[in-house]
Amino acid sequence: MENIDFIYSALEKVRSTSPLVLSITNYVTANINANTLLAVGASPIMSHQIKEVEDLTRISDAVVTNMGIPLDNLVESIFLAGKWANKIGKPLIFDPVGVGASKFRNEICAKMLNSTSPDIIKGNASEIMALAGQENSTKGVDSSHASIEAEEAARLIALKYSCTVCVSGEIDLITDGCRKFLIENGHPLMARITGLGCSAGVLAGAFATTSNDKTESMVSCMAVLGIAGEIAAETAEGPASMQLKIIDKLYTITKSEIENRLKLSCQKYS
């Protein structure tokens, strides 16, 4: 691609506007999600409390729903938050963690997609394939497929639900059904950090506030995270230090680092 200015522009806008992102997520990833948002300049707010979902959605700039550990209160909260985000016009991101692993998760995802309209759906290849009905089971919350294998599924979902779909993996694939973007940044050590995929989801919420083009905003999000991971891996000693260094790099990442390291391609579907 020739024009990649939108990526750093999106990051600058997050840093200057500090969007408030409501994250209805599982307790395993809450800490890293909050710290990741703070590192890029956004503000996190988290709750599973059904009685305050409407109020928190109203004051937030974006809403991220994540069903990593689908306790009853969490399940009802993500449905309600999705409905209010749609009604008020706030960007809605849905992370269908572990869909395909159980009938219960499949039912939650079906209800979410039938009762709300996410702007962005983010998952690994197995999750996206399961959403599209192409995969009957997943390896827990991990993917048993490469992201490129889920391209057809991602495009089908994007067209069916008029949304942007991000398939995270060694190569991140992002599509709106008309275009596909491939991002080849990142590092294998990123897969050893619990919750980093969920952190991509909350970052997607922050970046979604920067543009009406939710596909470009998702590309910006994944590019920044992938490059931060690459740089962090150069001095990390293992997963623990890698997590800290990614958060630090998200705080300090520069335009030149993005321009010099970005591995991005785009293709329009015929």
Buried (B, 14 or more C-beta within 10 A) or exposed (E): EEEBEBBBBBBEBBEEBBBBBBBBBBEBBBEBBBBBBBBBBBBBBBBBEBEEBBEBBEEBBBBBBBBBBBEEEBBEBBBBBBBBBBEEEBBBBBBBBBBBBBEEBBEBBEBBBEEBBBBBBBBBBBBBBBBBEBBEEBEEBEBBBBBBBBBEBBBBBBBEBEBBBBBBBBBBBBBBBEBBBBBEBBBEBBBEBEBBBBBBBBBBBBBBBBBEBBBBBBBBBBBBBBBBBBBBBEEBEEBEBBBEBBBBBBBEBEEEBBEEBBBBEBEEEE
